[in-house]
């Protein structure tokens, strides 16, 4: 006997509340699984409503051989216990900022869930076709969730992995194509959709390239900063602490990346040269950038890095001039003030060093090493109480600061004499 839509709906709704709970469980589980990734991964879950379920149910039946089923009555012999295979009753979208994030997410899914099927949507499109790529996984609902929530009328969930732009396209495509009564047949419309698809794909690629470039640049900036701090320790701590704080490492010699004429390209080249100990070359790149029309905050940054390069060559007056230039272009550049104070310390002009360290701390008081360096300068001019106070303040911010700890012991010894 044929089943009515009403009977099918009653059977469907028996499990609906359980599917909602399972969807929330999967959302929470996936968010925790992706929490260690550097990017913010958004997980969005939904339970297919009955109207969508029934529409797909009928469409699947119609697509079966000889199956022109257009009415509400289902064919005899078809029951809710043996429905057509609808695998997306529970669906979750995993939305990633960048293309590389989708690869990481896919690895995590395949490593943490039992994957029944993988479908890379859009991978077979030609450049003339519209449509957008995303990866769909059918995964078995974890047994622990089923045991806690109970049977839900399905044993798999669909996980869709997309970038933000892919997800935006999918939302619009769903309204324009999937839910529409007809899809565009007009060639100009098709070309516009294909062009839009290509633009979004290109945007994803460019975003990924920019992110890769930022990571490369930030990596070089980090190396430059660490190396400079070691140079500071070697140049200043030897005046007070014979054993020093940290041992210097040999410069890493690497070929420069492909050269370009943009500020970003020249900065990356400058940092590569700088980190490889090729200071004259690095100074040349920094100077070329300063000859360009650039924003004030960029000019401040370049002066600061060129000052570091001059410092590495013991060209102290040039370093002071650049750190002063950095402060002129950015009054809040507390690091430039700190670095200038370091140069004064190396030159044993401790009163000027105290002034610059104080300026840096006025801008940003939460600098353990700046407090330590000012304590050093106070020690050298014989102001032991001020030196001790700075050591204590430095250790409050960073208890593991061995330099401040050693200096504090020396200062206490002086005060007890």
Helices and strands as residue ranges (DSSP letters): H 5-13, H 16-34, E 42-47, H 50-63, G 80-82, E 90-96, H 99-112, E 115-121, E 134-140, H 143-149, E 156-163, H 164-173, I 174-178, H 187-237, H 263-275, H 279-290, H 296-312, H 316-329, H 334-346, H 350-363, H 368-380, H 384-397, H 402-416
